[in-house]
Amino acid sequence: MSDRGPLKILQVSDAYYPFPGGVSEHMHYLSVNLRKRGHRVTILTADYGDRGAEEDRDVVRIGRVRILPPLKAFNMTQLTVTFEPGLHLKVRDFLRRNEFDVIHTHGPLAPNLPHLALHYSRSANVATFHTAFVGFNWHRIGKFFFSGDSRKIDCFIGVSEVALDVLRGHYRGAMRVVPNGIDTGRFSPSVEPEPDVLRLPGIKILYVGRMEPRKGFPYLLRAFELLSSRYDLQLLAVGSGVEEKRYREMVPGPLRGRVHFLGFVPPEWLPRIYRSADIFTSPAVGGETFGIVLLEAMASALPVVASDIPGYRAVLAEGEEGLFADVADSAHYASRLEVLIKNMEMRKRMGEAGRRKALRYSWEEIAAEVEKIYLEILEQR
């Protein structure tokens, strides 16, 4: 806890559980670890209908969410948007009834909950930007419509230099890099593998991500097809999404017994899947500012083959924890996977190096850094 005593903190995002993804994970673990540091944290998010078996008592849900299909303007990813008549009044009234020292918005310039919270905020304001919109100038549009509210942000946080590079072209103000964190206890070499997966023969290659265009899964299928005639391999695909049916249909007949679509995997099961694999790969084609799934694999002591994009270079070092590939070139992608398929000792060495690096991204460290930012901006107000 800080010398000021416990802070009252509001975390705001349309994306939160049960919606899967990096922002949901980030909000959850940051909030948990800020509470461990003695602060009072409330999460403001949308209503997804099915909230799951358990709901955090400090989660407030306003408005029903709509999940839009992948759009080029938004990195070909699914977008969560909150709609409801009178939504702005409900957010305004909530903030009038509740006082916070800090309001921390995630993606604050979209016209929904984060932006409304910023608009009506009377508190210190921190904003985390998780995505770099490449090829579409969303920040220019956001700045045009919401320039007055963006000036209320006391500190802009990017999860990597890639994210900050985009922000610097559009906004002025204090900017800091605070990376995503990883629960190194949950994702760990000490986790027991999943027996049903472990029993599969051969070397197991793991993919974890939504089934949507920017994640590049078809590139992995093509590389896997090139390798499968020469090696005893299994491909494990974790994740669901709008393209899942089409991707299943893309699998050639002879490979259908070796490509396993596991769909959405409950959070408590996911670490066991990582520990059951031999190689992790992510062929995302862009728009990634930080490789959360890479960190999960590294924390689990898995070697990584990843697409050569700036957001992944913020996490992975070539030849240390894994290898980069030109995933659009099927032969090159396959050759990078083949290096690890053929070399058990390299897989072990890279997995151990990945685990060491992942320990530097513990949520305890990330929460301490965010707390420091909160205290600095409160001191300046």
Contacts in CASP RR format, 6 or more apart in sequence:
PFRMAT RR
TARGET T0000
AUTHOR 0000-0000-0000
METHOD contacts of the structure
MODEL  1
MSDRGPLKILQVSDAYYPFPGGVSEHMHYLSVNLRKRGHRVTILTADYGD
RGAEEDRDVVRIGRVRILPPLKAFNMTQLTVTFEPGLHLKVRDFLRRNEF
DVIHTHGPLAPNLPHLALHYSRSANVATFHTAFVGFNWHRIGKFFFSGDS
RKIDCFIGVSEVALDVLRGHYRGAMRVVPNGIDTGRFSPSVEPEPDVLRL
PGIKILYVGRMEPRKGFPYLLRAFELLSSRYDLQLLAVGSGVEEKRYREM
VPGPLRGRVHFLGFVPPEWLPRIYRSADIFTSPAVGGETFGIVLLEAMAS
ALPVVASDIPGYRAVLAEGEEGLFADVADSAHYASRLEVLIKNMEMRKRM
GEAGRRKALRYSWEEIAAEVEKIYLEILEQR
1 37 0 8 1.000
1 38 0 8 1.000
1 39 0 8 1.000
2 371 0 8 1.000
2 375 0 8 1.000
4 375 0 8 1.000
4 378 0 8 1.000
6 38 0 8 1.000
6 39 0 8 1.000
6 40 0 8 1.000
7 39 0 8 1.000
7 40 0 8 1.000
7 101 0 8 1.000
7 102 0 8 1.000
7 371 0 8 1.000
7 374 0 8 1.000
7 378 0 8 1.000
8 39 0 8 1.000
8 40 0 8 1.000
8 42 0 8 1.000
8 99 0 8 1.000
8 100 0 8 1.000
8 101 0 8 1.000
8 102 0 8 1.000
9 34 0 8 1.000
9 39 0 8 1.000
9 40 0 8 1.000
9 41 0 8 1.000
9 42 0 8 1.000
9 100 0 8 1.000
9 101 0 8 1.000
9 102 0 8 1.000
9 103 0 8 1.000
9 104 0 8 1.000
9 374 0 8 1.000
10 41 0 8 1.000
10 42 0 8 1.000
10 43 0 8 1.000
10 44 0 8 1.000
10 98 0 8 1.000
10 100 0 8 1.000
10 102 0 8 1.000
10 103 0 8 1.000
10 104 0 8 1.000
10 117 0 8 1.000
10 123 0 8 1.000
11 27 0 8 1.000
11 30 0 8 1.000
11 31 0 8 1.000
11 41 0 8 1.000
11 42 0 8 1.000
11 43 0 8 1.000
11 44 0 8 1.000
11 104 0 8 1.000
11 106 0 8 1.000
12 43 0 8 1.000
12 44 0 8 1.000
12 45 0 8 1.000
12 103 0 8 1.000
12 104 0 8 1.000
12 105 0 8 1.000
12 106 0 8 1.000
12 108 0 8 1.000
12 113 0 8 1.000
12 114 0 8 1.000
12 117 0 8 1.000
13 23 0 8 1.000
13 24 0 8 1.000
13 27 0 8 1.000
13 43 0 8 1.000
13 45 0 8 1.000
13 105 0 8 1.000
13 106 0 8 1.000
13 107 0 8 1.000
13 113 0 8 1.000
13 114 0 8 1.000
14 45 0 8 1.000
14 46 0 8 1.000
14 65 0 8 1.000
14 80 0 8 1.000
14 81 0 8 1.000
14 82 0 8 1.000
14 110 0 8 1.000
14 112 0 8 1.000
14 113 0 8 1.000
14 114 0 8 1.000
15 21 0 8 1.000
15 22 0 8 1.000
15 23 0 8 1.000
15 24 0 8 1.000
15 27 0 8 1.000
15 45 0 8 1.000
15 80 0 8 1.000
15 106 0 8 1.000
16 23 0 8 1.000
16 24 0 8 1.000
16 27 0 8 1.000
16 28 0 8 1.000
16 43 0 8 1.000
16 45 0 8 1.000
16 46 0 8 1.000
16 59 0 8 1.000
17 24 0 8 1.000
17 28 0 8 1.000
17 48 0 8 1.000
17 51 0 8 1.000
17 52 0 8 1.000
18 48 0 8 1.000
18 50 0 8 1.000
18 51 0 8 1.000
18 52 0 8 1.000
19 48 0 8 1.000
19 65 0 8 1.000
19 67 0 8 1.000
19 80 0 8 1.000
20 210 0 8 1.000
20 239 0 8 1.000
20 264 0 8 1.000
21 210 0 8 1.000
21 292 0 8 1.000
22 130 0 8 1.000
22 180 0 8 1.000
22 292 0 8 1.000
23 106 0 8 1.000
23 130 0 8 1.000
25 180 0 8 1.000
25 292 0 8 1.000
26 106 0 8 1.000
26 128 0 8 1.000
26 130 0 8 1.000
26 159 0 8 1.000
26 180 0 8 1.000
26 181 0 8 1.000
26 292 0 8 1.000
27 43 0 8 1.000
27 45 0 8 1.000
27 106 0 8 1.000
29 181 0 8 1.000
29 183 0 8 1.000
29 363 0 8 1.000
29 366 0 8 1.000
30 363 0 8 1.000
30 366 0 8 1.000
30 367 0 8 1.000
30 370 0 8 1.000
31 41 0 8 1.000
31 43 0 8 1.000
31 58 0 8 1.000
32 363 0 8 1.000
33 363 0 8 1.000
33 364 0 8 1.000
33 366 0 8 1.000
33 367 0 8 1.000
34 41 0 8 1.000
34 367 0 8 1.000
34 370 0 8 1.000
34 371 0 8 1.000
35 41 0 8 1.000
36 364 0 8 1.000
36 367 0 8 1.000
37 367 0 8 1.000
37 368 0 8 1.000
37 371 0 8 1.000
39 371 0 8 1.000
40 58 0 8 1.000
41 58 0 8 1.000
42 58 0 8 1.000
42 59 0 8 1.000
42 60 0 8 1.000
42 98 0 8 1.000
42 100 0 8 1.000
43 56 0 8 1.000
43 58 0 8 1.000
43 59 0 8 1.000
43 60 0 8 1.000
44 60 0 8 1.000
44 62 0 8 1.000
44 91 0 8 1.000
44 94 0 8 1.000
44 113 0 8 1.000
44 117 0 8 1.000
45 59 0 8 1.000
45 60 0 8 1.000
45 61 0 8 1.000
45 113 0 8 1.000
46 61 0 8 1.000
46 62 0 8 1.000
46 63 0 8 1.000
46 64 0 8 1.000
46 65 0 8 1.000
46 80 0 8 1.000
46 82 0 8 1.000
46 112 0 8 1.000
46 113 0 8 1.000
47 61 0 8 1.000
47 62 0 8 1.000
47 63 0 8 1.000
47 64 0 8 1.000
47 65 0 8 1.000
48 61 0 8 1.000
48 65 0 8 1.000
49 64 0 8 1.000
51 61 0 8 1.000
60 94 0 8 1.000
62 82 0 8 1.000
62 84 0 8 1.000
62 87 0 8 1.000
62 90 0 8 1.000
62 91 0 8 1.000
62 94 0 8 1.000
62 113 0 8 1.000
63 82 0 8 1.000
63 83 0 8 1.000
63 84 0 8 1.000
63 87 0 8 1.000
63 90 0 8 1.000
64 82 0 8 1.000
64 83 0 8 1.000
64 84 0 8 1.000
65 80 0 8 1.000
65 81 0 8 1.000
65 82 0 8 1.000
65 83 0 8 1.000
66 80 0 8 1.000
66 81 0 8 1.000
66 82 0 8 1.000
66 83 0 8 1.000
67 78 0 8 1.000
67 79 0 8 1.000
67 80 0 8 1.000
67 81 0 8 1.000
68 74 0 8 1.000
68 78 0 8 1.000
68 79 0 8 1.000
68 80 0 8 1.000
68 81 0 8 1.000
69 78 0 8 1.000
69 242 0 8 1.000
70 76 0 8 1.000
70 77 0 8 1.000
70 78 0 8 1.000
70 212 0 8 1.000
70 213 0 8 1.000
70 214 0 8 1.000
70 242 0 8 1.000
70 243 0 8 1.000
71 79 0 8 1.000
72 136 0 8 1.000
73 133 0 8 1.000
73 136 0 8 1.000
73 138 0 8 1.000
74 131 0 8 1.000
74 133 0 8 1.000
74 136 0 8 1.000
74 138 0 8 1.000
75 131 0 8 1.000
75 133 0 8 1.000
75 134 0 8 1.000
75 214 0 8 1.000
75 286 0 8 1.000
75 287 0 8 1.000
76 212 0 8 1.000
76 213 0 8 1.000
76 214 0 8 1.000
77 131 0 8 1.000
77 210 0 8 1.000
77 212 0 8 1.000
77 214 0 8 1.000
78 210 0 8 1.000
78 212 0 8 1.000
78 241 0 8 1.000
78 242 0 8 1.000
79 110 0 8 1.000
81 110 0 8 1.000
81 112 0 8 1.000
82 112 0 8 1.000
82 113 0 8 1.000
83 112 0 8 1.000
84 90 0 8 1.000
87 112 0 8 1.000
87 113 0 8 1.000
87 116 0 8 1.000
88 116 0 8 1.000
88 119 0 8 1.000
88 120 0 8 1.000
91 113 0 8 1.000
91 116 0 8 1.000
91 117 0 8 1.000
91 120 0 8 1.000
92 116 0 8 1.000
92 120 0 8 1.000
95 117 0 8 1.000
95 120 0 8 1.000
95 121 0 8 1.000
95 122 0 8 1.000
96 120 0 8 1.000
99 122 0 8 1.000
99 123 0 8 1.000
100 123 0 8 1.000
101 123 0 8 1.000
101 124 0 8 1.000
101 374 0 8 1.000
101 378 0 8 1.000
102 123 0 8 1.000
102 124 0 8 1.000
102 125 0 8 1.000
102 126 0 8 1.000
102 374 0 8 1.000
102 377 0 8 1.000
102 378 0 8 1.000
103 117 0 8 1.000
103 118 0 8 1.000
103 121 0 8 1.000
103 123 0 8 1.000
103 124 0 8 1.000
103 125 0 8 1.000
103 126 0 8 1.000
104 125 0 8 1.000
104 126 0 8 1.000
104 127 0 8 1.000
104 128 0 8 1.000
104 370 0 8 1.000
104 374 0 8 1.000
105 114 0 8 1.000
105 115 0 8 1.000
105 117 0 8 1.000
105 118 0 8 1.000
105 125 0 8 1.000
105 126 0 8 1.000
105 127 0 8 1.000
105 128 0 8 1.000
106 114 0 8 1.000
106 127 0 8 1.000
106 128 0 8 1.000
106 130 0 8 1.000
107 114 0 8 1.000
107 127 0 8 1.000
107 128 0 8 1.000
107 129 0 8 1.000
107 130 0 8 1.000
107 131 0 8 1.000
108 114 0 8 1.000
108 115 0 8 1.000
108 117 0 8 1.000
108 118 0 8 1.000
108 127 0 8 1.000
108 149 0 8 1.000
108 150 0 8 1.000
108 153 0 8 1.000
109 115 0 8 1.000
109 138 0 8 1.000
109 139 0 8 1.000
109 142 0 8 1.000
109 143 0 8 1.000
109 146 0 8 1.000
109 149 0 8 1.000
109 150 0 8 1.000
111 145 0 8 1.000
111 146 0 8 1.000
114 127 0 8 1.000
115 146 0 8 1.000
115 149 0 8 1.000
118 125 0 8 1.000
118 127 0 8 1.000
118 149 0 8 1.000
118 152 0 8 1.000
118 153 0 8 1.000
119 146 0 8 1.000
119 149 0 8 1.000
121 152 0 8 1.000
124 154 0 8 1.000
124 374 0 8 1.000
124 377 0 8 1.000
124 378 0 8 1.000
124 381 0 8 1.000
125 152 0 8 1.000
125 153 0 8 1.000
125 154 0 8 1.000
126 153 0 8 1.000
126 154 0 8 1.000
126 155 0 8 1.000
126 157 0 8 1.000
126 370 0 8 1.000
126 373 0 8 1.000
126 374 0 8 1.000
126 377 0 8 1.000
127 153 0 8 1.000
127 155 0 8 1.000
127 156 0 8 1.000
127 157 0 8 1.000
128 157 0 8 1.000
128 158 0 8 1.000
128 159 0 8 1.000
128 178 0 8 1.000
129 156 0 8 1.000
129 157 0 8 1.000
129 158 0 8 1.000
129 159 0 8 1.000
129 163 0 8 1.000
129 166 0 8 1.000
129 167 0 8 1.000
129 289 0 8 1.000
130 158 0 8 1.000
130 159 0 8 1.000
130 163 0 8 1.000
130 289 0 8 1.000
130 290 0 8 1.000
131 163 0 8 1.000
131 287 0 8 1.000
131 289 0 8 1.000
132 162 0 8 1.000
132 163 0 8 1.000
132 165 0 8 1.000
132 166 0 8 1.000
132 287 0 8 1.000
132 289 0 8 1.000
133 139 0 8 1.000
133 166 0 8 1.000
133 287 0 8 1.000
134 286 0 8 1.000
134 287 0 8 1.000
139 166 0 8 1.000
139 167 0 8 1.000
139 169 0 8 1.000
139 170 0 8 1.000
139 171 0 8 1.000
140 170 0 8 1.000
142 150 0 8 1.000
143 150 0 8 1.000
143 170 0 8 1.000
143 171 0 8 1.000
150 171 0 8 1.000
153 171 0 8 1.000
153 173 0 8 1.000
154 174 0 8 1.000
154 377 0 8 1.000
154 380 0 8 1.000
154 381 0 8 1.000
155 173 0 8 1.000
155 174 0 8 1.000
155 175 0 8 1.000
155 176 0 8 1.000
155 373 0 8 1.000
155 376 0 8 1.000
155 377 0 8 1.000
156 164 0 8 1.000
156 167 0 8 1.000
156 171 0 8 1.000
156 173 0 8 1.000
156 174 0 8 1.000
156 175 0 8 1.000
156 176 0 8 1.000
157 175 0 8 1.000
157 176 0 8 1.000
157 177 0 8 1.000
157 178 0 8 1.000
157 370 0 8 1.000
157 373 0 8 1.000
158 164 0 8 1.000
158 167 0 8 1.000
158 175 0 8 1.000
158 176 0 8 1.000
158 177 0 8 1.000
158 178 0 8 1.000
158 289 0 8 1.000
159 177 0 8 1.000
159 178 0 8 1.000
159 179 0 8 1.000
159 180 0 8 1.000
159 289 0 8 1.000
159 290 0 8 1.000
160 177 0 8 1.000
160 179 0 8 1.000
160 289 0 8 1.000
160 290 0 8 1.000
160 310 0 8 1.000
160 311 0 8 1.000
160 314 0 8 1.000
161 177 0 8 1.000
161 314 0 8 1.000
162 289 0 8 1.000
162 290 0 8 1.000
162 310 0 8 1.000
162 311 0 8 1.000
162 314 0 8 1.000
163 177 0 8 1.000
163 289 0 8 1.000
163 290 0 8 1.000
164 175 0 8 1.000
164 177 0 8 1.000
167 175 0 8 1.000
168 175 0 8 1.000
174 377 0 8 1.000
176 373 0 8 1.000
178 366 0 8 1.000
178 369 0 8 1.000
178 370 0 8 1.000
178 373 0 8 1.000
179 290 0 8 1.000
179 314 0 8 1.000
179 361 0 8 1.000
179 366 0 8 1.000
180 290 0 8 1.000
180 291 0 8 1.000
180 292 0 8 1.000
180 295 0 8 1.000
180 361 0 8 1.000
180 366 0 8 1.000
181 292 0 8 1.000
181 295 0 8 1.000
181 361 0 8 1.000
181 362 0 8 1.000
181 363 0 8 1.000
181 365 0 8 1.000
181 366 0 8 1.000
182 292 0 8 1.000
182 295 0 8 1.000
182 296 0 8 1.000
182 299 0 8 1.000
182 358 0 8 1.000
182 361 0 8 1.000
182 362 0 8 1.000
182 363 0 8 1.000
183 299 0 8 1.000
183 362 0 8 1.000
183 363 0 8 1.000
184 299 0 8 1.000
184 358 0 8 1.000
184 359 0 8 1.000
184 361 0 8 1.000
184 362 0 8 1.000
185 299 0 8 1.000
186 271 0 8 1.000
187 271 0 8 1.000
187 274 0 8 1.000
187 295 0 8 1.000
187 296 0 8 1.000
187 299 0 8 1.000
187 300 0 8 1.000
187 358 0 8 1.000
188 271 0 8 1.000
188 299 0 8 1.000
188 300 0 8 1.000
189 275 0 8 1.000
189 300 0 8 1.000
189 301 0 8 1.000
189 355 0 8 1.000
191 271 0 8 1.000
191 272 0 8 1.000
191 274 0 8 1.000
191 275 0 8 1.000
191 300 0 8 1.000
192 272 0 8 1.000
192 275 0 8 1.000
193 272 0 8 1.000
193 275 0 8 1.000
193 276 0 8 1.000
194 269 0 8 1.000
194 272 0 8 1.000
194 273 0 8 1.000
194 275 0 8 1.000
194 276 0 8 1.000
197 204 0 8 1.000
197 236 0 8 1.000
197 272 0 8 1.000
197 273 0 8 1.000
197 276 0 8 1.000
197 277 0 8 1.000
198 276 0 8 1.000
200 234 0 8 1.000
200 260 0 8 1.000
201 232 0 8 1.000
201 234 0 8 1.000
202 231 0 8 1.000
202 232 0 8 1.000
202 233 0 8 1.000
202 234 0 8 1.000
203 231 0 8 1.000
203 232 0 8 1.000
203 233 0 8 1.000
203 234 0 8 1.000
203 278 0 8 1.000
203 279 0 8 1.000
203 341 0 8 1.000
204 233 0 8 1.000
204 234 0 8 1.000
204 235 0 8 1.000
204 236 0 8 1.000
204 276 0 8 1.000
204 277 0 8 1.000
204 278 0 8 1.000
204 279 0 8 1.000
205 224 0 8 1.000
205 233 0 8 1.000
205 234 0 8 1.000
205 235 0 8 1.000
205 236 0 8 1.000
205 277 0 8 1.000
205 278 0 8 1.000
205 279 0 8 1.000
205 280 0 8 1.000
205 281 0 8 1.000
205 337 0 8 1.000
206 236 0 8 1.000
206 238 0 8 1.000
206 273 0 8 1.000
206 274 0 8 1.000
206 277 0 8 1.000
206 279 0 8 1.000
206 280 0 8 1.000
206 281 0 8 1.000
206 297 0 8 1.000
206 302 0 8 1.000
207 217 0 8 1.000
207 220 0 8 1.000
207 235 0 8 1.000
207 236 0 8 1.000
207 237 0 8 1.000
207 238 0 8 1.000
207 280 0 8 1.000
207 281 0 8 1.000
207 282 0 8 1.000
207 283 0 8 1.000
208 238 0 8 1.000
208 239 0 8 1.000
208 270 0 8 1.000
208 273 0 8 1.000
208 274 0 8 1.000
208 280 0 8 1.000
208 282 0 8 1.000
208 293 0 8 1.000
208 296 0 8 1.000
208 297 0 8 1.000
209 215 0 8 1.000
209 238 0 8 1.000
209 239 0 8 1.000
209 282 0 8 1.000
209 293 0 8 1.000
210 239 0 8 1.000
210 240 0 8 1.000
210 241 0 8 1.000
211 217 0 8 1.000
211 237 0 8 1.000
211 239 0 8 1.000
211 240 0 8 1.000
211 241 0 8 1.000
211 242 0 8 1.000
211 243 0 8 1.000
211 244 0 8 1.000
211 247 0 8 1.000
212 241 0 8 1.000
212 242 0 8 1.000
212 243 0 8 1.000
213 243 0 8 1.000
213 285 0 8 1.000
214 284 0 8 1.000
214 285 0 8 1.000
214 286 0 8 1.000
214 287 0 8 1.000
215 282 0 8 1.000
215 283 0 8 1.000
215 284 0 8 1.000
215 285 0 8 1.000
216 283 0 8 1.000
216 284 0 8 1.000
216 285 0 8 1.000
216 307 0 8 1.000
216 327 0 8 1.000
217 237 0 8 1.000
217 243 0 8 1.000
217 247 0 8 1.000
217 283 0 8 1.000
218 247 0 8 1.000
218 250 0 8 1.000
219 283 0 8 1.000
219 285 0 8 1.000
219 307 0 8 1.000
219 327 0 8 1.000
219 328 0 8 1.000
219 330 0 8 1.000
219 333 0 8 1.000
220 235 0 8 1.000
220 281 0 8 1.000
220 283 0 8 1.000
220 327 0 8 1.000
220 333 0 8 1.000
221 235 0 8 1.000
221 247 0 8 1.000
221 250 0 8 1.000
221 251 0 8 1.000
221 259 0 8 1.000
222 330 0 8 1.000
222 333 0 8 1.000
223 327 0 8 1.000
223 330 0 8 1.000
223 333 0 8 1.000
223 334 0 8 1.000
223 337 0 8 1.000
224 233 0 8 1.000
224 235 0 8 1.000
224 255 0 8 1.000
224 259 0 8 1.000
224 334 0 8 1.000
224 337 0 8 1.000
225 252 0 8 1.000
225 255 0 8 1.000
226 330 0 8 1.000
226 331 0 8 1.000
226 334 0 8 1.000
227 233 0 8 1.000
227 334 0 8 1.000
227 337 0 8 1.000
227 338 0 8 1.000
227 341 0 8 1.000
228 255 0 8 1.000
228 258 0 8 1.000
231 338 0 8 1.000
231 341 0 8 1.000
233 258 0 8 1.000
233 341 0 8 1.000
234 258 0 8 1.000
234 259 0 8 1.000
234 260 0 8 1.000
235 258 0 8 1.000
235 259 0 8 1.000
235 260 0 8 1.000
236 260 0 8 1.000
236 262 0 8 1.000
236 273 0 8 1.000
236 276 0 8 1.000
236 277 0 8 1.000
237 247 0 8 1.000
237 259 0 8 1.000
237 260 0 8 1.000
237 261 0 8 1.000
237 262 0 8 1.000
237 263 0 8 1.000
238 262 0 8 1.000
238 263 0 8 1.000
238 265 0 8 1.000
238 270 0 8 1.000
238 273 0 8 1.000
239 262 0 8 1.000
239 263 0 8 1.000
239 264 0 8 1.000
239 265 0 8 1.000
240 263 0 8 1.000
240 264 0 8 1.000
244 261 0 8 1.000
244 263 0 8 1.000
247 261 0 8 1.000
248 261 0 8 1.000
251 259 0 8 1.000
262 273 0 8 1.000
265 273 0 8 1.000
270 296 0 8 1.000
271 296 0 8 1.000
271 300 0 8 1.000
274 280 0 8 1.000
274 296 0 8 1.000
274 297 0 8 1.000
274 300 0 8 1.000
274 302 0 8 1.000
275 300 0 8 1.000
277 302 0 8 1.000
278 302 0 8 1.000
278 340 0 8 1.000
278 347 0 8 1.000
279 302 0 8 1.000
279 303 0 8 1.000
279 304 0 8 1.000
279 305 0 8 1.000
279 337 0 8 1.000
279 340 0 8 1.000
279 341 0 8 1.000
279 347 0 8 1.000
280 293 0 8 1.000
280 294 0 8 1.000
280 297 0 8 1.000
280 300 0 8 1.000
280 302 0 8 1.000
280 303 0 8 1.000
280 304 0 8 1.000
280 305 0 8 1.000
281 304 0 8 1.000
281 305 0 8 1.000
281 306 0 8 1.000
281 337 0 8 1.000
282 291 0 8 1.000
282 293 0 8 1.000
282 294 0 8 1.000
282 304 0 8 1.000
282 306 0 8 1.000
282 307 0 8 1.000
282 312 0 8 1.000
283 306 0 8 1.000
283 307 0 8 1.000
283 325 0 8 1.000
283 327 0 8 1.000
283 333 0 8 1.000
284 306 0 8 1.000
284 307 0 8 1.000
284 309 0 8 1.000
284 312 0 8 1.000
285 307 0 8 1.000
285 309 0 8 1.000
285 327 0 8 1.000
285 328 0 8 1.000
286 307 0 8 1.000
286 309 0 8 1.000
287 309 0 8 1.000
287 311 0 8 1.000
288 309 0 8 1.000
288 311 0 8 1.000
288 312 0 8 1.000
289 311 0 8 1.000
289 314 0 8 1.000
290 311 0 8 1.000
290 314 0 8 1.000
290 315 0 8 1.000
291 311 0 8 1.000
291 312 0 8 1.000
291 314 0 8 1.000
291 315 0 8 1.000
294 304 0 8 1.000
294 306 0 8 1.000
294 312 0 8 1.000
294 315 0 8 1.000
294 316 0 8 1.000
295 315 0 8 1.000
295 358 0 8 1.000
295 361 0 8 1.000
297 304 0 8 1.000
298 304 0 8 1.000
298 315 0 8 1.000
298 316 0 8 1.000
298 321 0 8 1.000
298 351 0 8 1.000
298 354 0 8 1.000
298 355 0 8 1.000
298 357 0 8 1.000
298 358 0 8 1.000
299 354 0 8 1.000
299 355 0 8 1.000
299 358 0 8 1.000
299 359 0 8 1.000
300 355 0 8 1.000
301 351 0 8 1.000
301 352 0 8 1.000
301 354 0 8 1.000
301 355 0 8 1.000
302 351 0 8 1.000
303 321 0 8 1.000
303 322 0 8 1.000
303 323 0 8 1.000
303 340 0 8 1.000
303 346 0 8 1.000
303 347 0 8 1.000
303 350 0 8 1.000
303 351 0 8 1.000
304 316 0 8 1.000
304 321 0 8 1.000
304 322 0 8 1.000
304 323 0 8 1.000
304 350 0 8 1.000
304 354 0 8 1.000
305 322 0 8 1.000
305 323 0 8 1.000
305 324 0 8 1.000
305 325 0 8 1.000
305 333 0 8 1.000
305 336 0 8 1.000
305 337 0 8 1.000
305 340 0 8 1.000
306 312 0 8 1.000
306 316 0 8 1.000
306 322 0 8 1.000
306 323 0 8 1.000
306 324 0 8 1.000
306 325 0 8 1.000
307 324 0 8 1.000
307 325 0 8 1.000
307 326 0 8 1.000
307 327 0 8 1.000
308 324 0 8 1.000
308 325 0 8 1.000
308 326 0 8 1.000
312 324 0 8 1.000
313 324 0 8 1.000
315 357 0 8 1.000
316 322 0 8 1.000
316 324 0 8 1.000
317 357 0 8 1.000
318 324 0 8 1.000
319 350 0 8 1.000
320 350 0 8 1.000
320 353 0 8 1.000
320 354 0 8 1.000
320 357 0 8 1.000
321 350 0 8 1.000
321 351 0 8 1.000
321 353 0 8 1.000
321 354 0 8 1.000
321 357 0 8 1.000
322 340 0 8 1.000
322 350 0 8 1.000
323 336 0 8 1.000
323 339 0 8 1.000
323 340 0 8 1.000
324 336 0 8 1.000
325 332 0 8 1.000
325 333 0 8 1.000
325 335 0 8 1.000
325 336 0 8 1.000
325 337 0 8 1.000
326 332 0 8 1.000
326 333 0 8 1.000
327 333 0 8 1.000
339 346 0 8 1.000
340 346 0 8 1.000
340 347 0 8 1.000
340 350 0 8 1.000
END
